[in-house]
């Protein structure tokens, strides 16, 4: 369908909108996914048929030569609480990028023919009766600091500190406030005795810290210099990237170099961190997605999480 020409039904994108074309794209993608799953099932069956039969384990010693077990080799009666294993990566379906490109091209063509903004057209696709005439910009979430595992410091937890202006500010005012905040952070980074810092790929400063409290203290000083109230004019969201902190051999998170915590200990750690810094209103990937019960525990403590 991607390689062939358009049908007669798709010659007028304005009259047809682009719903039918998008539906064709969805149907094509769904059929390919089903075909791919069927092929995988066939391959798995063939592998099982070709697998050699497993041989019985060799007898290590004669029955009469049984050795007495040492009294020191008793097993513990308390079972260890293991973490859930790592989930396999989601399979990448060949052709999905091409299908996404076709879908975007259809939306762009339809928006241009109607002489409207692309995102306004996309938002209007869900409106069955009345088309949207205007749309508001969402609240900006902008990275202001990176101090995670790759930053060079001992503290690994805060891969990304994200600033969120208060909702009552307009979009332009929010952008100006974040820009002023970033400029003040740049001045702080070039101050004497601060240590090495670099610009990250996301456009914010990347700085290593030895203690979790240090980046929050710096942000507080910057807000004070700009006469901003942290927790009122500005809130914070933390991208913890817990999957990067996981030591699978020890089955614990290394939040600081040499400091390992079990998932249950991480919940208590986050609760205390939010109590200490009330300006934190959300955590991104605080734990691995496999431990869904821990996310429920954080939600019960009114801590917002994203994963």
N, C-alpha and C positions, 0 to 999 in steps of 0.2 A: 504493500500500500504506500510506503514511503517513496519508493522509486517510481511508481506509475504516476500518470498525470491526474489532475483534478477531475472529478466527475461533473456532470451537468448540474447536479444539485449544489455544488460548491462554488459556482461562478459568481454568485452575488453574496459576499460575506455580510453586507449590511442587512439584507432581507433575511438571511438565514441566521444572523448573528454569527457566532462560530461554534454554537453548541453541537450541531451534528458532526462537524469536523473533529471537535474535541472528543466526542463520544466514539467516533471511529478510531481515533488514536488510542483511547482507553480500551476499546474492545480488542484492537490488534495486540496491545500490550498484554492483556489478560490471556488471550489465546496463546501467545508465545510463552508466558509463564507456565500455563498448564502443560504445554508441550514439553517444556524444559523439565518440569516435575515428573512427567511420565517417563521421559528418557532416563532420568536419574533412578527411578524405581526399577526400570529394566536393567540398568547397569549394575545396581545393587544385587538383583537376583542372579545375574550372570556371575558376579564375583563370589556369591555364596556357593554356587554350583561348582565353581572351579577351585574353591578352597580345599586343600588336602585335609583328610581326616586327622584329628588330633590324636596323638599316641598317648597311651596311659603313662603317668609319671613313673620313673624308675624307682625301684625299691632300694632305699639307701642302706638298709641293714636287715639282717634276718630277724624274724619275730622273737626268737629266743635270746637275741643279743640286745635287748632293750636296755637303755641306760637309765639310771635313776635321775629324775629331775632335781636340780638344785633348789633348795627352799628359797633362794634369793630370786629366782626367776618367776615369781608370782606376778600375775597381771593385776593392774589397778582395777578396782571395782567401779571407779568413777570414769565414765567415758569422756574422751576429749570432744569438745564442741568444734567440729571442723567447719570451715567456711565452704560455701558453694563453689564448685569449680568454675573456671572461666568459660563463658559462653563462646561458641565458635563465631567467627566474624560472619556477618550477613553476606550471603552470596551476591555477587555482582552479575546482573543479568545482561548478557551481550545485546547491544542495541538500545538499551534504555536511554543512553545519552542522545542518540539520534531521534528517538521518540520525543524526548523532552525538547530538543531543538525544533522539531516540527510543530509541537504544541505552542511553543513561544513564538515561532514565526507566524502561525495562524493568528494569534492574539495581537501581535504587532501590526499585521496587515489590516485586520479588522478595525483596530483603534485608529490607524492612519486614515482609512477610508471614511471613518465617522468623524475625523478631526477632533478626537478627544485624547486625553492623557491615557497612557497604557494602563496604569494602575487603577484609574477610574473605570476603565472598560473591564478589567479583570474583576473588580469589586462588583460591577453591575451584572456580571454573569449569574450571580446568585439571586438577583432581584427579578422575580417572575413578572411582576405587574409594573412597577414604576422604576425607571432608571435613575441612578444616583446623579445628582447635578454637581456635587462637590464632596470632597473627602478630607478629613483632618489627618495631619501627620501624627504618628504614634509618639509616645514618650521616648526620648532618646536614652539609650543605655550605652555609655562610652567608657572604654577601658582607660584607666589613668595610671595603672602601675602593674608590673609583672614582677613577682618575686617567688616563683615556684622552684621546682627541683632543678631546672636548667639555668637558674640565675647565678649559681655559684655560692650561695649562702647555705647555712646549715638548716634554715627553715624551708620546708618543702611544700607546706600546705597551700599557700596563697598563690596559685598559678596566675591568677588575674583578679585585680580589684577593679570593680566597675562602679562608676558614679551614676546616680539617678537623681535628676533634679525633681523638686516637688511638682506635683501635677498642675498646680495653679499657675505656674509660669507658662508663658507662651513658648512656641517652638524656638523662635529667634532668641528670646531671652535665655532659654535653656542652653542653647549652643554657645551664646556669649559667655555665660557663667562657666561652662565646662572649659572653654578656651582660656579664660582667665585662670582657671584652676591649673590647667596644664602648663601655662606659662610660669606660674608661681612655683610649680613642682620643678620645672627646668632650672629656675634660679636656685632652688634648694639643692638640686643635684650637683650644681657647679660650685657649691660652697666648699670651703676648705675642710679637710678631715672627714669627708663624706665617703670616700672610697670610689671604686670603679663602678660605672654605670654605663649602659648602652641603650640604644633605641631598638625596640622590639619590632617584629614584623607587623604587629597590630597598630603601630604608631604611638605607643606610650613608652615610658622609661622602664627599663629592665634592671633591677637592682637586687643584689643578694643581701639577705638579712640573717642574723644568727638567732633572733628571737621573734616570736609571732607578734609581740606587741609593737615592735619598732615601726612597721609601715603605718599602723593606725596612729601612732604618736606623730609621725611626719605629716599625715593627712590632716590631723587636728591642728598642727602648727600652721599649715598652709591655709586652712579655712579661717583661722583666727586672723591671719594677715590680710585676708580678703574680706573680713567682717561677715563671714558666713557662719551660720549655726549648723554644725554637723548633727544630723538627726531631724532637722527642720527644713532648712533650705536645700540640704543635700543628704541623700541616703546612699548606702553602699550595698552592693551585691558581690559575693565572692564566688569565683570559679575555682573549686578545689581540685578538680581533675583527679578524683580518688583512685581511678584505675592506674594512674601513673605512680601512685605512692605504694601500691600493693606489693608486698614481698610474698610471693606465692610459696616459697619454701617455709618461711616462718608463719605464714597465714596471718599476717598483721600489716597494718599501715605504718609507714615510716614518715610521720609528720615532721619530725626534726631528725637530723642525723643521729643515729643511735637510740632514738626514742620510738618504740614500736607500740602500736595500740590495736587491740582487737575491735571488731565492729561495735560491740556493746560499749566499749570504752570510748569510741569515737562519738557516740551519741551524747554521752555525758560531756565530752570535750566541747562539742558544738553548742550545747546548752549553756555551758559556762562562758563560752566566747561571746554568744549573743547577749547574755546578761551583762558582760563586761563592756560591750560596745553595742548599745541599743540602736545605733544608726544602721546596723546590718539588718536588712529586711528580707534577704533571700540567700540561698546557697545553691550553686549549680554543681551537680555531680559530687555531693559531699561523701557519697559511698558508692560502691560498685552497684550497678543496676540489678545484679543477681540477688542482693540482700534486700528484697522488697519489704520485709518485716521491719527493718531498721528505718526505712522511709516512713512507714506508718508511725513508728515511735516518735520521729521528729515532727510529723504532722500533729500528733497528739499534744506536743509541746508548743504548738502554734508557730513552728518554724517552717517558712515556705521553702520548698525545694524544687529544683528543676533537674531533669536528667535527659 
